[in-house]
Amino acid sequence: ASVSSDKPSMTSQITSRERDEVKNLALESIWLPTLSATGAFWGVVARRTAVDEAYQSAGGMDGAQGARLGMDMSLTLLEGARSRGQKDIFQDIFVTICNYTGLIGDYRFDSVARTTEFVH
């Protein structure tokens, strides 16, 4: 036998505007750590230390697998920021990803060398 209640459920009390605000707050809270993780899959390190060098030489995820996971995460992050209408966050993510991949920045090398550097 089911028990019915006159009280509305908690989810029915939340308005669509409140749901949107929670989704925007969640995006604002996770985009920087997620972007940092994306950079880690591509081997981007803000500053090199002895620990970084030891970790890199110990192996780990690199090459095509890390590049693919970074691409998947960055694409999902960009789609999420765009779907939420967060233009400022989208632009920050896009520029950072372009810097990570070598699409913008210092062009000391030709496109083949930048591609090789990105993949390896």
N, C-alpha and C positions, 0 to 999 in steps of 0.2 A: 504494500500500500504506500502510495506516495503522500508526502505531507506538503500541503500547499500553504503558502504564506501570502499575506496581504502586502508585505514589504517588497518593494521593487529591488531587483538585483543591483549590485554595485556597478556593473557595466552599463546598465540602462540609465544610470544617473549621470554618466559622463557625456558631455556634449561633444559634437564633432570638432568644435573649436578647441576644446581642452585636449582632445586626442592629437590634433595637429600641433598644439603647443608642446605636448610631451614628445612627439616625434622630432620636432625641431630641437628641443633641448637634448634629446638623445644624440642627434647628429652633431650638435655643437660639442658634446662631451667626448665623442669617440673619434672624430675625424683626425685629430693630431696623432693619437697613439696608433691608429690604423695606418696612417700615412708613414709613420716611423717604421712600423712593421713591414710595410711594402718596400721601403728603402732598404731594410735589412735583407730582404730576399734578393735584392739586386746588389748587395755588398756595399751599400752606401754607409759610410761611417763618418759622423760629424768631425771627429778628431781621432787620429790614430794614437793608440797607447800600446804599451807592451802587452796588455791583456788582449787587445784587439788582434795584434799580430799572432799571439799564441793561439787564439781561438781560430783564426783563419787558417793557420798552418795545421791545426788539428783536424781539419776536414769540415764537414757540415754540408749544408745544402748550397750548391752553387751551379753555375752553368744553366742549361736549358730548363731544368726543373724549377730552380729558384726564379728564373726570369718569367716562366709561365705563371707561377703562383703570384708573383708581384703584379703581373699584368691582370690576372683575374681579380685580385684585390683592388687594384687601382681603378679598373673599369667599374666594379661594383660601387666603390666609393664615389666615383664621378656620377654615376647614374643616380645614386641616392641623394647626393647634394642637388643635382638638377631637378629631380622629382619633388624635392621639398621646397624648391624655389629659393634656395640659399645661394644667390649669385656670388656674394663675396667669398663664401667658403668654397664654392665650385672653382672660382678663379684662383684662389690660393692653392687648392689641390692640383689644378691643371698645370700651373706654373711650376710647382714643386716636382710633379711627375716629369714634366719636360726637362727640368734640370737634372733629375735622376738619370734619365735616359740619354742625355746628351743632345736632345733635340734643340735646346737653346743653351746659350752660355758661351764659353770660350771655344771657338772653332780653330784650334791650333792644328787639328788633324782633319783629314778628309772623311767623308761619310763611311767608307769601308772600315777605316781605323776606329771610328767612333762606334760602329756596329759591333766590331770584334771586341772592343773594350767592354761594351754593355753586356754582351752574351757571355764573355769569359770573366 
